[in-house]
């Protein structure tokens, strides 16, 4: 595990660059899942749910999950995550899970309409306390999933109860390929978003989602 006080050249989805100011929780974990590669998609669900549960248990704030792995409070982003798989020649594959949570850090003025922090939402939790809570929830889910992969079905059900994306009109920005508008109608245990488009159902494993407002549709 690596934890930073501040980041000046962080990397988000689709290669975006971002800065992380002091006062937040900025960390990365290396994971070597002992389950088949086909089941790795479910780790996004586990990671998102672990952070959601940790924040809620420490603050009692209503936290929802925006697919694939952002967390929202009152519709504003409080946490972003990125999980990347690595396949080294001749070595065991592994995952790097990066996570950033706005805890007590200042939010830039230009992001006040779209981002918030736990402090702004009224919670006095410290970054170190949140870190320990996330690791505890993650360890519990991760070990159960490792020993009993069907446990992912329970994770999937819990994730769906906190989803801010299902039932919403969205636009999915793909890293390679077209931008797809549609209705988010389902999410399977492998972490794929089911998007109802004008031409049918698209099952999307990775992408960036924009929740559309009525005036955007």
PLY file of the C-alpha trace (Angstrom):
ply
format ascii 1.0
element vertex 217
property float x
property float y
property float z
element edge 216
property int vertex1
property int vertex2
end_header
0.00 0.00 0.00
1.16 3.52 -0.82
-0.42 6.62 0.75
0.29 10.19 -0.41
-0.22 13.47 1.44
-0.66 15.31 -1.85
-0.62 14.48 -5.57
0.25 16.88 -8.36
0.17 14.48 -11.30
-2.45 11.85 -10.52
-4.04 9.86 -13.34
-7.73 9.08 -13.58
-9.92 7.24 -16.05
-9.31 7.83 -19.75
-5.82 9.14 -18.89
-7.10 12.31 -17.25
-4.64 14.22 -15.09
-5.79 15.48 -11.70
-4.40 17.04 -8.55
-5.11 15.90 -5.00
-4.71 18.46 -2.25
-3.61 17.82 1.36
-6.38 16.76 3.69
-7.80 13.95 1.57
-7.13 10.22 1.41
-4.99 9.31 -1.60
-3.75 5.72 -1.71
-2.99 2.78 -3.97
-3.10 -0.93 -3.21
-1.52 -3.87 -5.03
-3.78 -6.93 -5.18
-3.03 -10.43 -6.44
-6.44 -12.11 -6.64
-6.35 -15.88 -6.31
-9.47 -16.32 -8.43
-9.87 -16.92 -12.19
-9.34 -13.89 -14.40
-12.95 -14.14 -15.54
-14.04 -13.20 -12.01
-11.81 -10.13 -11.71
-14.53 -7.80 -12.98
-16.38 -8.36 -9.74
-13.53 -6.79 -7.78
-14.74 -3.37 -8.92
-18.00 -4.09 -7.12
-16.16 -5.20 -3.99
-13.91 -2.13 -3.96
-16.75 0.33 -4.48
-18.94 -1.31 -1.85
-16.10 -1.45 0.69
-15.52 2.30 0.43
-19.24 3.08 0.45
-19.72 1.03 3.61
-16.66 2.50 5.32
-17.78 6.09 4.71
-21.35 5.39 5.75
-20.38 3.50 8.92
-18.08 6.33 10.05
-20.24 9.29 9.05
-23.83 8.00 8.56
-23.90 10.07 5.35
-26.02 8.75 2.47
-23.41 7.61 -0.06
-24.35 6.24 -3.49
-22.24 4.53 -6.15
-21.92 5.90 -9.66
-20.76 3.22 -12.11
-18.07 2.17 -12.53
-16.56 3.27 -9.21
-17.23 6.84 -8.12
-19.04 7.66 -4.88
-21.55 10.49 -4.58
-23.09 12.49 -1.74
-26.17 14.47 -2.78
-25.18 13.91 -6.40
-21.67 15.33 -5.97
-18.49 13.29 -6.31
-16.69 12.58 -3.04
-14.54 9.66 -4.15
-12.98 8.35 -7.33
-11.29 5.01 -7.93
-9.35 3.35 -10.70
-8.56 -0.36 -10.89
-6.06 -1.51 -13.50
-4.88 -5.04 -14.30
-1.26 -5.79 -15.18
0.03 -8.88 -16.93
3.83 -9.05 -16.66
5.48 -11.54 -19.06
6.36 -14.66 -17.11
4.89 -13.30 -13.87
1.66 -13.47 -11.97
-1.02 -10.93 -12.97
-1.94 -8.30 -10.43
-4.20 -5.29 -9.91
-3.42 -1.75 -8.85
-6.35 -0.10 -7.09
-6.06 3.65 -6.76
-8.48 5.56 -4.56
-8.99 9.21 -3.75
-11.49 10.48 -1.18
-12.18 14.13 -0.48
-12.05 14.16 3.32
-11.02 17.55 4.71
-9.28 18.95 1.64
-10.45 22.12 -0.09
-12.53 21.72 -3.25
-11.51 24.06 -6.10
-14.11 26.74 -6.81
-14.66 25.50 -10.37
-15.74 22.07 -8.99
-18.18 23.25 -6.32
-21.18 22.23 -8.43
-19.94 18.69 -9.06
-17.67 17.69 -6.15
-17.82 17.73 -2.36
-15.86 16.51 0.66
-16.83 14.68 3.81
-16.11 17.85 5.77
-18.43 19.90 3.54
-21.10 17.26 4.04
-20.79 17.70 7.81
-18.56 14.76 8.77
-15.51 15.21 11.00
-13.75 11.94 10.14
-9.96 11.95 9.72
-8.24 10.54 6.63
-6.31 7.94 8.68
-9.52 6.73 10.33
-11.21 6.40 6.95
-8.19 4.56 5.55
-8.40 1.97 8.32
-12.14 1.59 7.82
-11.77 1.03 4.08
-9.03 -1.56 4.58
-11.14 -3.40 7.16
-14.21 -3.59 4.90
-12.11 -4.49 1.87
-10.26 -7.26 3.72
-13.51 -8.83 4.87
-15.11 -8.85 1.42
-11.89 -9.75 -0.40
-11.07 -12.76 1.79
-14.62 -14.13 1.56
-14.61 -13.70 -2.22
-11.21 -15.40 -2.44
-12.39 -18.41 -0.39
-15.89 -18.58 -1.86
-16.30 -16.85 -5.27
-20.12 -17.23 -5.21
-20.02 -14.64 -2.39
-19.92 -12.14 -5.25
-23.68 -12.65 -5.63
-24.21 -11.09 -2.18
-21.83 -8.26 -3.03
-23.75 -7.69 -6.26
-27.09 -7.42 -4.44
-25.69 -4.96 -1.89
-24.06 -2.88 -4.61
-27.33 -2.54 -6.50
-29.12 -1.11 -3.45
-26.66 1.81 -3.44
-26.43 2.41 -7.21
-26.98 5.97 -8.41
-26.67 4.89 -12.05
-29.31 2.23 -12.57
-32.51 3.67 -13.96
-30.77 6.83 -15.15
-30.31 8.26 -18.62
-26.55 8.32 -19.16
-23.83 8.85 -21.71
-20.96 6.35 -21.64
-17.60 7.60 -22.88
-15.50 4.69 -24.10
-11.71 4.68 -24.10
-11.85 3.10 -27.57
-14.98 3.42 -29.65
-18.07 5.61 -29.81
-19.77 7.53 -27.02
-23.00 5.72 -26.22
-26.18 7.37 -24.89
-28.90 5.27 -23.32
-30.69 4.06 -20.21
-28.72 2.17 -17.53
-31.01 -0.83 -17.02
-28.85 -3.39 -15.19
-25.45 -4.27 -13.79
-24.27 -7.86 -13.73
-22.04 -9.57 -11.12
-19.06 -9.26 -13.47
-19.31 -5.47 -13.16
-20.67 -4.82 -16.66
-23.20 -2.02 -17.13
-26.20 -2.97 -19.29
-27.08 0.03 -21.42
-30.33 0.16 -23.38
-29.55 2.04 -26.58
-31.63 2.72 -29.67
-30.18 -0.43 -31.25
-30.37 -2.82 -28.29
-28.54 -3.75 -25.10
-24.83 -2.96 -24.84
-22.87 -4.67 -22.04
-20.02 -2.35 -21.06
-17.12 -3.43 -18.87
-15.22 -0.14 -18.77
-16.00 3.46 -19.55
-16.79 6.83 -18.04
-20.43 7.64 -17.29
-22.12 11.03 -17.42
-25.52 11.17 -15.74
-27.76 13.22 -18.02
-30.02 15.95 -16.70
-33.49 16.41 -18.24
-32.23 19.37 -20.26
-29.43 17.18 -21.68
-31.77 14.53 -23.08
0 1
1 2
2 3
3 4
4 5
5 6
6 7
7 8
8 9
9 10
10 11
11 12
12 13
13 14
14 15
15 16
16 17
17 18
18 19
19 20
20 21
21 22
22 23
23 24
24 25
25 26
26 27
27 28
28 29
29 30
30 31
31 32
32 33
33 34
34 35
35 36
36 37
37 38
38 39
39 40
40 41
41 42
42 43
43 44
44 45
45 46
46 47
47 48
48 49
49 50
50 51
51 52
52 53
53 54
54 55
55 56
56 57
57 58
58 59
59 60
60 61
61 62
62 63
63 64
64 65
65 66
66 67
67 68
68 69
69 70
70 71
71 72
72 73
73 74
74 75
75 76
76 77
77 78
78 79
79 80
80 81
81 82
82 83
83 84
84 85
85 86
86 87
87 88
88 89
89 90
90 91
91 92
92 93
93 94
94 95
95 96
96 97
97 98
98 99
99 100
100 101
101 102
102 103
103 104
104 105
105 106
106 107
107 108
108 109
109 110
110 111
111 112
112 113
113 114
114 115
115 116
116 117
117 118
118 119
119 120
120 121
121 122
122 123
123 124
124 125
125 126
126 127
127 128
128 129
129 130
130 131
131 132
132 133
133 134
134 135
135 136
136 137
137 138
138 139
139 140
140 141
141 142
142 143
143 144
144 145
145 146
146 147
147 148
148 149
149 150
150 151
151 152
152 153
153 154
154 155
155 156
156 157
157 158
158 159
159 160
160 161
161 162
162 163
163 164
164 165
165 166
166 167
167 168
168 169
169 170
170 171
171 172
172 173
173 174
174 175
175 176
176 177
177 178
178 179
179 180
180 181
181 182
182 183
183 184
184 185
185 186
186 187
187 188
188 189
189 190
190 191
191 192
192 193
193 194
194 195
195 196
196 197
197 198
198 199
199 200
200 201
201 202
202 203
203 204
204 205
205 206
206 207
207 208
208 209
209 210
210 211
211 212
212 213
213 214
214 215
215 216
